[in-house]
């Protein structure tokens, strides 16, 4: 998870413009996204490189952890 924090924030709420929040995302979506980066179906150099270093168990653990985090509510929008 250490590499994820640089862009997606320690708590899964990104503080980097243009980088999505992961906190509260659907676990299945996160798992599939990482698998797609790993297989090349999804293309983004930093994410593809990171995903290639992950084992299937790592992907499962990351997806479950971020899905379990409280989601991010935009200003003026109820969670």
Secondary structure, DSSP 8 states (H G I E B T S, - for coil): -HHHHHHH-TTS---STT----TT--HHHHHHHHHHHHHTSS--HHHHHHHHT--HHHHHHHHHHHHHS-----TT---
